[in-house]
Amino acid sequence: MPSRATACCGSPVISRPPNQTRPEVGVVSPEMSRKNVVLPAPLGPMIERSSPRRTATSTRSTAMRLPKARVSASVRSRGASGIGADSTGPSGVSRSPRRVRRAPVCYRPREHGCAAAGAPVSLELPPPPRPWPTQDGMPTTRGLNFYVADPNLEFVCSTVMEPEVLARARPLLVEMGAVAGDELDALAAAADRHPPTLRAYDERGRRVDEIVFHPAYRAMEQLAFERFGLAAMSHRDGVLGWPGRVPHVVKYALSYLFAQSEFGLLCPVNMTDSTARMLTRFGDEALRGRYLPRLTATALEDLWQGTQWMTEKTGGSDVGALTTLARRDADGAWRLWGDKWFASNANADVALTLARPEGAPPGTRGLGLFLVPRHLPDGTKNAWTINRLKDKLGSRSMATGEVTYAGAVAYVVGDVGRGFAQMMEMVNGSRLSNAMRAAGIMRRSLLEAVFHARGRAAFGGALFDKPLMRWTLLEMLLDVEAAASVVLNAAVMFDAWDAGAEAAGRLLRIVTPLAKGWITARARAVAGEAMNVRGGNGYVEEWVNARLLRDAYLGAIWEGSTTVVALDVQRAIVKDGALAPLAAFIGTRLDGVRERHAKPVTDVVRAVLADVERRAAAWTTQPPDTRELEARPVAETLYHALATALLLDEGQTLRPQRQDHHKLLVAALYARRWLVPAPPGVPAFSPSALESLERLVDWRPIGADALAAEAPVRD
Ligand SMILES: Cc1cc2nc3c(=O)[nH]c(=O)nc-3n(C[C@H](O)[C@H](O)[C@H](O)COP(=O)(O)OP(=O)(O)OC[C@H]3O[C@@H](n4cnc5c(N)ncnc54)[C@H](O)[C@@H]3O)c2cc1C
């Protein structure tokens, strides 16, 4: 029985007793359940710390203060030393160790039907782990709770999740944040240093095609599949103690945290998740009965992992050119013959693959979708081999191989004549997941950069206070907040679509390639800037930056490279009429903006949308070489318009709650950066915008004056 119920937004929220075993997760430690913490804004108390004109007046000691998540009262009380770890408050006033509890508030009381703004929700939080002291100007984020340290994520979650969903998700997010900031990060570094190897033959010379992983990878699998149930939570009731299925939006928020430390393993997690999804949607009863329980298992010993292999030597973009043949033999079984040139999660137990049935027409129309098991029902090894593993730049923890089907037994999934169309549905889900992972890389990059810039001095002051450094960090912050909003809002559309909302499906049709195209490409730049910020150490593999950068490069290649995805946006507009629902979605958000100083931002977005609509209207009559040339700039512009509209919408929610123009300012600066670019030679941001950086990073309230100064103007 639940121990207590607290009123949240008019509806009761049931919390578990502190020592109750959580199904499929393990025991909640009494210490975790008991402790309360001071959270960073907007969760914690808002303390006015300094004047906005910080750059000119800050001293080295105040400017180098670490983010609040690292200097909570509970941390100080445990005697951590180093920057930000003493027991003296920012104003120099001694603060005795104490526990402060402040329940988070509902940011959308009207929409959620709450009795009053600020109605408390149930909250039991563990303390952030004790920080590691900084002694040498080389601060590390190791030990930080990535969720507690990310007020933006908490806020965006509050705008996309119902309060009771967020209340239930929060302890899980905090738990994931702690794991990502410490244990997972260490495991990921080890697995990256020790990539898997292929054991093609056993000691008696028999073909076994086994992949040998470093124990760190196995430990990460345990975290992802078992402890957090990331691959199963959309398919199985009760994972992580959730009543029913965990919503996609919660899975995305959890995975966003996971991705900040480990990128490679999220490919197998997502592929297993989407293989189960494909079977649920298209598989017959026999396939579902045999494979779904294993694909959605949360115990590693029961789990069968899934994967999807399409790409051949002939090309990954032009899938219709593939040559793998599917032949139906006299015994009625389908057998596959051919090579797959890129086969990630090469150790998977179940592969979904595209092949052309003998006699089928050329191109994508003729392709069938097949399930190829690693082992046949009688336990014998199926007839496919892993020829070798790829030596990759990034995502090194995970095995990508080259595979040959030599008469491998395969089962048709769904309609054999609609294989490509069915597979594209899976690819769309994976593209969104990819965008989320890239957004996670961006967020980690920003975190590392801010930490370093605050903890390191040069030329008599903190790096953080140098104007050009602020410029770099501000630009990263804008990208991070925009990406988080886009992927989490897209995840909400995913949930709505699964619940039967056709309109959400039409929106996803275009939002998915928009997000995949821009965020994965931009993550490269953001990860690269973070490497620069860390200087020489950023280039050294002992620090996380090199891994982030190497991983970031992959996101923009697989699941459709950037240009191919831009062409998909164009197809969505021309063939599926996806621009109208997107424009309506954006327009609704702009209509809701009432803040006077934000109006110029809405004008910019409207003007940009009108431009795009004019261009798109001409596409149907243009020759391909003219039309295709516009695909990428239009896709990028639409992404920025969508991101700005979402930021404005969030800003409209946040401002009345806390008198905080944070999100409206971010929207204005984002529009200024990406929709109204500065002329050549002119800095993108004004000195006053740079002065807001610290408040933006710390989530201290931003005044209307800061917004008024930054509203973009379009000629
Ligand atoms: C580490 C890794 C793991 C992978 N794992 C898998 C996997 O598990 N399963 C799987 O199926 N695939 C996998 N892939 C393959 C990946 O999806 C493809 O590499 C990708 O789709 C690009 O295909 P390609 O390499 O054949 O390049 P191409 O298709 O030859 O493309 C080369 C370049 O041409 C561009 N291009 C192509 N067509 C056009 C056009 N019409 N207009 C303009 N530009 C164009 C592309 O954008 C790209 O930049 C993996 C790739 C990598 C690197």
The ligand as an SDF file (V2000), in Angstrom:
LIG
                    3D

 53 58  0  0  0  0  0  0  0  0999 V2000
   29.2080    3.4630  -37.2940 C   0  0  0  0  0  0  0  0  0  0  0  0
   28.1180    3.2040  -38.2710 C   0  0  0  0  0  0  0  0  0  0  0  0
   27.1530    2.2810  -37.9620 C   0  0  0  0  0  0  0  0  0  0  0  0
   26.1370    2.0000  -38.8620 C   0  0  0  0  0  0  0  0  0  0  0  0
   25.2020    1.0550  -38.5490 N   0  0  0  0  0  0  0  0  0  0  0  0
   24.2400    0.7400  -39.4480 C   0  0  0  0  0  0  0  0  0  0  0  0
   23.2760   -0.2700  -39.1710 C   0  0  0  0  0  0  0  0  0  0  0  0
   23.2720   -0.8750  -38.1200 O   0  0  0  0  0  0  0  0  0  0  0  0
   22.3490   -0.5460  -40.0970 N   0  0  0  0  0  0  0  0  0  0  0  0
   22.3140    0.0960  -41.2860 C   0  0  0  0  0  0  0  0  0  0  0  0
   21.4520   -0.1970  -42.0890 O   0  0  0  0  0  0  0  0  0  0  0  0
   23.2130    1.0550  -41.5870 N   0  0  0  0  0  0  0  0  0  0  0  0
   24.1640    1.3980  -40.6960 C   0  0  0  0  0  0  0  0  0  0  0  0
   25.0810    2.3660  -40.9850 N   0  0  0  0  0  0  0  0  0  0  0  0
   25.1030    2.9340  -42.3170 C   0  0  0  0  0  0  0  0  0  0  0  0
   24.6080    4.3500  -42.4160 C   0  0  0  0  0  0  0  0  0  0  0  0
   23.2390    4.4220  -42.2140 O   0  0  0  0  0  0  0  0  0  0  0  0
   25.0450    4.8420  -43.8030 C   0  0  0  0  0  0  0  0  0  0  0  0
   26.4500    4.9720  -43.7700 O   0  0  0  0  0  0  0  0  0  0  0  0
   24.4070    6.1420  -44.1920 C   0  0  0  0  0  0  0  0  0  0  0  0
   23.0380    5.9710  -44.4070 O   0  0  0  0  0  0  0  0  0  0  0  0
   25.0490    6.6950  -45.4780 C   0  0  0  0  0  0  0  0  0  0  0  0
   25.1250    5.7100  -46.4590 O   0  0  0  0  0  0  0  0  0  0  0  0
   26.5030    5.4310  -47.2200 P   0  0  0  0  0  0  0  0  0  0  0  0
   27.5700    5.2600  -46.2250 O   0  0  0  0  0  0  0  0  0  0  0  0
   26.3090    4.3450  -48.1790 O   0  0  0  0  0  0  0  0  0  0  0  0
   26.8060    6.7640  -47.9870 O   0  0  0  0  0  0  0  0  0  0  0  0
   26.1010    7.2860  -49.3860 P   0  0  0  0  0  0  0  0  0  0  0  0
   24.7160    6.8020  -49.3740 O   0  0  0  0  0  0  0  0  0  0  0  0
   26.9760    6.8070  -50.4720 O   0  0  0  0  0  0  0  0  0  0  0  0
   26.1950    8.7870  -49.1810 O   0  0  0  0  0  0  0  0  0  0  0  0
   27.4370    9.4940  -49.2530 C   0  0  0  0  0  0  0  0  0  0  0  0
   27.1580   10.9770  -49.1480 C   0  0  0  0  0  0  0  0  0  0  0  0
   26.3230   11.3730  -50.2160 O   0  0  0  0  0  0  0  0  0  0  0  0
   25.2300   12.1010  -49.7270 C   0  0  0  0  0  0  0  0  0  0  0  0
   24.0740   11.8680  -50.5770 N   0  0  0  0  0  0  0  0  0  0  0  0
   23.4720   10.7080  -50.8720 C   0  0  0  0  0  0  0  0  0  0  0  0
   22.4230   10.9170  -51.6720 N   0  0  0  0  0  0  0  0  0  0  0  0
   22.3620   12.2490  -51.8890 C   0  0  0  0  0  0  0  0  0  0  0  0
   21.5030   13.0990  -52.6360 C   0  0  0  0  0  0  0  0  0  0  0  0
   20.4590   12.6180  -53.3150 N   0  0  0  0  0  0  0  0  0  0  0  0
   21.7480   14.4220  -52.6350 N   0  0  0  0  0  0  0  0  0  0  0  0
   22.7730   14.9280  -51.9410 C   0  0  0  0  0  0  0  0  0  0  0  0
   23.6190   14.1840  -51.2220 N   0  0  0  0  0  0  0  0  0  0  0  0
   23.4130   12.8560  -51.1930 C   0  0  0  0  0  0  0  0  0  0  0  0
   25.0090   11.6060  -48.3270 C   0  0  0  0  0  0  0  0  0  0  0  0
   24.3610   12.6010  -47.5570 O   0  0  0  0  0  0  0  0  0  0  0  0
   26.4230   11.3680  -47.8750 C   0  0  0  0  0  0  0  0  0  0  0  0
   26.9460   12.5640  -47.3790 O   0  0  0  0  0  0  0  0  0  0  0  0
   26.0930    2.6780  -40.0930 C   0  0  0  0  0  0  0  0  0  0  0  0
   27.0610    3.6260  -40.3950 C   0  0  0  0  0  0  0  0  0  0  0  0
   28.0650    3.8860  -39.5010 C   0  0  0  0  0  0  0  0  0  0  0  0
   29.1050    4.9000  -39.8470 C   0  0  0  0  0  0  0  0  0  0  0  0
  1  2  1  0
  2  3  1  0
  2 52  2  0
  3  4  2  0
  4  5  1  0
  4 50  1  0
  5  6  2  0
  6  7  1  0
  6 13  1  0
  7  8  2  0
  7  9  1  0
  9 10  1  0
 10 11  2  0
 10 12  1  0
 12 13  2  0
 13 14  1  0
 14 15  1  0
 14 50  1  0
 15 16  1  0
 16 17  1  0
 16 18  1  0
 18 19  1  0
 18 20  1  0
 20 21  1  0
 20 22  1  0
 22 23  1  0
 23 24  1  0
 24 25  2  0
 24 26  1  0
 24 27  1  0
 27 28  1  0
 28 29  2  0
 28 30  1  0
 28 31  1  0
 31 32  1  0
 32 33  1  0
 33 34  1  0
 33 48  1  0
 34 35  1  0
 35 36  1  0
 35 46  1  0
 36 37  1  0
 36 45  1  0
 37 38  2  0
 38 39  1  0
 39 40  1  0
 39 45  2  0
 40 41  1  0
 40 42  2  0
 42 43  1  0
 43 44  2  0
 44 45  1  0
 46 47  1  0
 46 48  1  0
 48 49  1  0
 50 51  2  0
 51 52  1  0
 52 53  1  0
M  END
$$$$
